[in-house]
């Protein structure tokens, strides 16, 4: 018989329309046909407004896109914390509840509750909180606790009602809860229970490009923003040779030199040969392998540095990089500069990559090959730059040092990928020592290796203090520093050769 109740259902629920219709029409029918059905998951994102200090939860993709685009006004950014919820309510084990969302124009703040009594009270009294909607569905604690395996979502209150500035924070991180309590926030217990929660980067930047240019172009903001492979003391590489021929890309290109794969080890990380960038014309394999070249494809780079073309310069390098804008904004425009420690809240900068060094040679004991990620910062007050480097591999014995860069005159603060770096925290990877002669060489680790390093505010303060010893005109305030770029230097000093593959090189900023 026709059902008197209109049902608007999409997605996996469509297969259950008939069964649900019968149930809604009062027919006692078990639901084995719908036993597979689970609510569609929603991801809840935490936002923070840097101007007001207020926190916000969003799960609706349209609202998320709007806030990210500035529709809610200036100052909103993701903290990086997320947790799982449901889009609609279907009882699974009786522990789910709708989350009511309220808005207070007086405090310009949102509030969320899965407590039905609390929701009804706020909706039916002159509380000053306007009910907006049922935002999402969550599991709720039973007897004050979540089920084993679930993440408790703690609710905290800022205790600023007397200033008409009430705001709540909902966080899955017990350490953040404790930090907020130390700042005077009130602990209001466990509000929700999530099957999963995580801290994801608030910002993430990956080096992923086919652009290969001389360094002065890669680091010129008017020409390039984002990824680029920078050539230092090397000519442009205008010739790009594909390993396989169109249209099906299964037939090998006869003018592509597959011997370059053995020099860099590119297929080990990229899963195949990459587009070959060279200053030499295709087809002359001897010339291709005697000059520097770059292989590109996705987020992996095969790099071969040959000092043959260095001329009178001491240093030759190929450096994948990501260039940021360092230009102050026009009045009333968004500031697109990246200030990792622009406020007092905790932030971590994390650098990670995978590396395999395949070829190392040096013509004499005075020559060396080495490589490391470098973070270049600019002081927005003095407009002076400095470098922070993380020694990763090479024929040079590793060690902490402070110095002035030979070519730019900028301060360098350097430490090593090891268990006890002078600054920051090594999360994975150790310095790889290499030995080499003019005809052969090898490194202690011959397989692809993951590296990861973290810098927090305190770490960066130590780095800035060290940089000031070399350049006293630099600001001592970490909030003044923006990222100019991050790059990975793969360098030959004097005469030598270096072949390697670098992949998944990225910088992430976690903001709490």
Secondary structure, DSSP 8 states (H G I E B T S, - for coil): ---SS-----GGGGGGHHHHHHHHTT-----GGGTT----EEEEEEEEETTT--EEEE--HHHHHHHHTTTT-TTEEEEEEEEEEESS---SSS-EEEEEEEEETTTTEEEEE--HHHHHHHHHS--S-EEEEEEEEEE--BTTB--TT-EEEEEEE---GGGT---EEEES-HHHHHHHHHTT-EEEEEEEEES-EEE--SEEEE---S-EEEHHHHT-TTT--EEEEEEESS----EEE-SEETTTT-EE-TTS-TTHHHHH-HHHHHSS--EEEESS-TT-HHHHHHS-EEEEETTEEEEEEEGGG-TT-SEEEEEEEEE-------TTS------TTSSSS-EEEEEEEEEEEEEEEESSTT-EEEEEEEEEEEETTT--EEEEEEEEEESS----EEEE-TTT--EEEEEESSTT-SSSEEEE---EEEEE-SS-EEES--S-EEEEEEEEHHHHHHHHHHHHHH-TTS-S-GGGEEEEEEEEEEEEESSEEEEEEEEEEEEEEEE-
